[in-house]
């Protein structure tokens, strides 16, 4: 009986030892499994994170590539535009230089024209000179635009040209033989002029020179010049006038 009890006790003890050993192994196994699962989870999370970051980096690379491509296109376009702008700048510079040259030429020609107009004014009849004096003063104004001054010069020359092609009559006072007198003067342009007083007793001719008009008395011209005055005033029928050319050496007494 005692041996039987000993055997049972030993058997139970062995069972407990085996059970304790298995329990320890199971715990170790569970721990390993848990650690393995945790490791797989960490790896899975890191993989997912890496894939996400990789996708983001890929998108960023694509975006940067597109931006670089766009910048390259923009740079190429800018270089082309810069070339075009430089060509336009060169053209504008050439046009500006040409315009400045033309302006200088016009200014030089205008100065010559102004000098000629000053000379012409010396031989203009007083009424015409008084009519154009305002324009002449404006022509001297350097503050006026060049174009405006040129227009004024042309206007003066047109008026003088029109007068030079016409026969006009003016009442003018001038000095004759040291005395200031008033006469009716018939101008045949700027080439010749003939004068007579109202009573038809004093007459003569005039010619222009560099200093103005030079008047010469010749009373024998009075009847013909008076007839011309009547024609200009529509007080006589049209007829030819016989008047000598105003060259002193060719005028006969």
C-alpha positions as a printed NumPy array, in Angstrom:
array([[   0.   ,    0.   ,    0.   ],
       [   2.789,    2.332,    0.882],
       [   4.547,    1.535,   -2.398],
       [   1.34 ,    2.253,   -4.276],
       [   1.022,    5.614,   -2.632],
       [   4.617,    6.373,   -3.42 ],
       [   4.022,    5.499,   -7.029],
       [   0.955,    7.723,   -7.235],
       [   2.762,   10.578,   -5.625],
       [   5.708,   10.208,   -7.958],
       [   3.363,   10.059,  -10.92 ],
       [   1.539,   13.177,   -9.882],
       [   4.828,   14.909,   -9.222],
       [   6.064,   14.006,  -12.675],
       [   2.813,   15.231,  -14.165],
       [   3.154,   18.516,  -12.349],
       [   6.727,   18.87 ,  -13.537],
       [   5.683,   18.12 ,  -17.114],
       [   2.712,   20.451,  -16.868],
       [   4.866,   23.217,  -15.501],
       [   7.368,   22.688,  -18.301],
       [   4.641,   22.775,  -20.999],
       [   3.091,   25.854,  -19.482],
       [   6.427,   27.64 ,  -19.65 ],
       [   6.9  ,   26.597,  -23.252],
       [   3.407,   27.78 ,  -24.171],
       [   4.015,   31.125,  -22.559],
       [   7.281,   31.465,  -24.437],
       [   5.537,   30.51 ,  -27.645],
       [   2.77 ,   33.055,  -27.079],
       [   5.326,   35.713,  -26.384],
       [   7.241,   34.876,  -29.549],
       [   4.03 ,   34.91 ,  -31.559],
       [   3.053,   38.264,  -30.102],
       [   6.467,   39.682,  -30.856],
       [   6.316,   38.279,  -34.386],
       [   2.856,   39.762,  -34.942],
       [   4.01 ,   43.086,  -33.55 ],
       [   7.044,   42.989,  -35.812],
       [   4.869,   42.202,  -38.836],
       [   2.58 ,   45.058,  -37.926],
       [   5.518,   47.415,  -37.602],
       [   6.913,   46.204,  -40.926],
       [   3.485,   46.544,  -42.53 ],
       [   3.057,   50.06 ,  -41.148],
       [   6.543,   51.088,  -42.238],
       [   5.927,   49.576,  -45.658],
       [   2.652,   51.457,  -46.02 ],
       [   4.31 ,   54.607,  -44.772],
       [   7.174,   54.164,  -47.193],
       [   4.796,   53.495,  -50.078],
       [   2.904,   56.682,  -49.192],
       [   6.091,   58.689,  -48.936],
       [   7.349,   57.11 ,  -52.151],
       [   4.126,   58.105,  -53.937],
       [   4.419,   61.626,  -52.548],
       [   8.045,   61.831,  -53.655],
       [   7.086,   60.518,  -57.081],
       [   4.333,   63.131,  -57.386],
       [   6.761,   65.79 ,  -56.226],
       [   9.329,   64.625,  -58.763],
       [   6.73 ,   64.705,  -61.537],
       [   5.609,   68.175,  -60.456],
       [   9.189,   69.429,  -60.352],
       [   9.887,   67.87 ,  -63.74 ],
       [   6.847,   69.627,  -65.212],
       [   7.863,   72.886,  -63.589],
       [  11.401,   72.558,  -64.937],
       [   9.986,   71.793,  -68.385],
       [   7.691,   74.815,  -68.171],
       [  10.571,   76.986,  -66.994],
       [  12.686,   75.758,  -69.899],
       [   9.873,   76.651,  -72.318],
       [   9.421,   80.036,  -70.644],
       [  13.153,   80.681,  -70.807],
       [  13.234,   79.736,  -74.475],
       [  10.245,   81.983,  -75.182],
       [  11.818,   84.801,  -73.176],
       [  15.044,   84.457,  -75.12 ],
       [  13.082,   84.627,  -78.363],
       [  11.108,   87.616,  -77.082],
       [  14.316,   89.219,  -75.896],
       [  15.752,   88.787,  -79.375],
       [  12.581,   90.272,  -80.861],
       [  12.648,   93.12 ,  -78.354],
       [  16.282,   93.796,  -79.164],
       [  15.451,   93.852,  -82.879],
       [  12.549,   96.23 ,  -82.215],
       [  14.81 ,   98.36 ,  -80.041],
       [  17.357,   98.518,  -82.856],
       [  14.638,   99.471,  -85.343],
       [  13.267,  102.145,  -83.011],
       [  16.764,  103.481,  -82.399],
       [  17.381,  103.66 ,  -86.151],
       [  14.036,  105.4  ,  -86.682],
       [  14.773,  107.839,  -83.871],
       [  18.187,  108.656,  -85.323],
       [  16.634,  109.107,  -88.756],
       [  13.932,  111.356,  -87.278],
       [  16.542,  113.389,  -85.404],
       [  18.577,  113.751,  -88.589],
       [  15.493,  114.818,  -90.527],
       [  14.604,  117.266,  -87.762],
       [  18.083,  118.791,  -87.872],
       [  17.876,  119.063,  -91.659],
       [  14.455,  120.699,  -91.438],
       [  15.74 ,  123.082,  -88.767],
       [  18.739,  124.038,  -90.925],
       [  16.529,  124.546,  -93.972],
       [  14.068,  126.559,  -91.903],
       [  16.864,  128.849,  -90.735],
       [  17.886,  129.414,  -94.358],
       [  14.26 ,  130.026,  -95.246],
       [  13.879,  132.46 ,  -92.364],
       [  16.932,  134.399,  -93.59 ],
       [  15.432,  134.551,  -97.095],
       [  12.104,  135.735,  -95.676],
       [  13.942,  138.5  ,  -93.797],
       [  15.435,  139.614,  -97.119],
       [  12.061,  139.43 ,  -98.853],
       [  10.451,  141.599,  -96.157],
       [  12.693,  144.471,  -97.185],
       [  11.039,  144.648, -100.59 ],
       [   7.464,  143.975,  -99.527],
       [   5.013,  146.842,  -99.957],
       [   4.134,  148.373,  -96.613],
       [   0.52 ,  147.062,  -96.511],
       [   1.62 ,  143.512,  -97.289],
       [   4.521,  143.757,  -94.853],
       [   2.186,  144.994,  -92.103],
       [  -0.174,  142.121,  -92.848],
       [   2.574,  139.532,  -92.529],
       [   4.594,  141.066,  -89.682],
       [   2.754,  139.038,  -87.031],
       [   3.592,  135.805,  -88.816],
       [   7.186,  136.915,  -89.149],
       [   7.404,  137.512,  -85.386],
       [   5.997,  134.042,  -84.717],
       [   8.586,  132.606,  -87.07 ],
       [  11.282,  134.019,  -84.786],
       [   9.8  ,  132.283,  -81.737],
       [  12.154,  129.372,  -80.972],
       [   9.691,  127.991,  -78.42 ],
       [   7.158,  127.116,  -81.103],
       [   7.246,  123.555,  -82.446],
       [   9.354,  123.147,  -85.558],
       [   6.345,  122.01 ,  -87.552],
       [   4.368,  125.111,  -86.576],
       [   7.224,  127.418,  -87.545],
       [   7.53 ,  125.63 ,  -90.879],
       [   3.801,  126.119,  -91.523],
       [   4.178,  129.824,  -90.761],
       [   7.117,  130.126,  -93.174],
       [   5.107,  128.396,  -95.905],
       [   2.14 ,  130.704,  -95.275],
       [   4.355,  133.776,  -95.608],
       [   5.882,  132.533,  -98.857],
       [   2.439,  131.661, -100.254],
       [   1.204,  135.184,  -99.514],
       [   4.288,  136.709, -101.138],
       [   3.962,  134.391, -104.13 ],
       [   0.304,  135.311, -104.566],
       [   1.166,  139.007, -104.39 ],
       [   4.017,  138.573, -106.875],
       [   1.618,  137.058, -109.424],
       [  -0.964,  139.795, -109.045],
       [  -1.497,  143.415, -109.932],
       [  -2.465,  145.295, -106.78 ],
       [  -3.002,  148.885, -105.813],
       [  -2.262,  150.453, -102.444],
       [  -2.288,  153.939, -100.966],
       [   1.186,  154.409,  -99.539],
       [   3.118,  157.242,  -97.97 ],
       [   6.809,  157.414,  -98.729],
       [   9.575,  159.96 ,  -99.084],
       [  10.143,  161.425, -102.53 ],
       [  12.822,  164.082, -103.093],
       [  13.154,  164.644,  -99.381],
       [   9.446,  165.063,  -98.727],
       [   6.989,  162.546,  -97.295],
       [   4.   ,  162.254,  -99.583],
       [   1.035,  159.962, -100.14 ],
       [   0.512,  158.283, -103.501],
       [  -1.594,  155.677, -105.175],
       [   0.803,  152.895, -106.139],
       [   0.14 ,  150.127, -108.659],
       [   2.319,  147.052, -108.048],
       [   3.024,  144.561, -110.82 ],
       [   4.097,  141.865, -108.459],
       [   7.424,  142.649, -106.854],
       [   9.067,  143.518, -110.146],
       [   7.784,  147.028, -110.767],
       [   5.534,  149.713, -109.304],
       [   4.141,  153.008, -110.549],
       [   2.82 ,  155.872, -108.454],
       [   0.763,  159.008, -108.933],
       [  -0.754,  161.581, -106.575],
       [  -4.48 ,  162.214, -106.356],
       [  -4.283,  165.35 , -108.519],
       [  -2.349,  163.525, -111.252],
       [   0.513,  166.044, -111.238],
       [   3.295,  163.959, -109.712],
       [   4.112,  160.446, -110.849],
       [   6.98 ,  158.041, -111.263],
       [   8.085,  154.442, -110.92 ],
       [   9.68 ,  152.262, -108.298],
       [  11.907,  149.205, -108.243],
       [  13.032,  146.984, -105.414],
       [  16.586,  146.443, -104.268],
       [  18.279,  144.822, -101.298],
       [  17.311,  147.723,  -99.041],
       [  13.679,  148.051, -100.097],
       [  11.941,  150.135, -102.741],
       [  13.646,  152.947, -104.601],
       [  11.264,  155.59 , -105.992],
       [  12.055,  157.77 , -108.994],
       [   9.957,  160.759, -110.034],
       [   8.811,  160.935, -113.658],
       [   5.772,  163.193, -114.002],
       [   5.298,  162.269, -117.676],
       [   3.917,  158.932, -116.481],
       [   1.082,  160.644, -114.585],
       [  -1.676,  160.297, -117.295],
       [  -1.   ,  156.599, -117.895],
       [  -0.653,  155.758, -114.205],
       [  -3.846,  157.725, -113.429],
       [  -5.589,  155.704, -116.126],
       [  -4.334,  152.553, -114.426],
       [  -5.733,  153.756, -111.084],
       [  -9.124,  154.305, -112.723],
       [  -8.967,  150.786, -114.202],
       [  -8.196,  149.289, -110.779],
       [ -11.148,  151.207, -109.299],
       [ -13.45 ,  150.112, -112.149],
       [ -13.918,  153.705, -113.228],
       [ -12.672,  153.152, -116.792],
       [ -13.086,  150.622, -119.578],
       [ -10.393,  147.919, -119.826],
       [  -7.395,  149.014, -121.909],
       [  -3.671,  148.448, -122.187],
       [  -1.271,  150.608, -120.212],
       [   1.919,  151.783, -121.826],
       [   4.468,  152.015, -119.046],
       [   8.246,  151.75 , -119.254],
       [  10.192,  149.062, -117.437],
       [  11.57 ,  150.369, -114.157],
       [  15.224,  150.266, -115.161],
       [  16.74 ,  153.763, -114.864],
       [  19.084,  153.331, -117.78 ],
       [  16.206,  152.289, -120.068],
       [  13.588,  154.857, -119.042],
       [  13.281,  157.686, -121.555],
       [  12.255,  161.199, -120.607]])
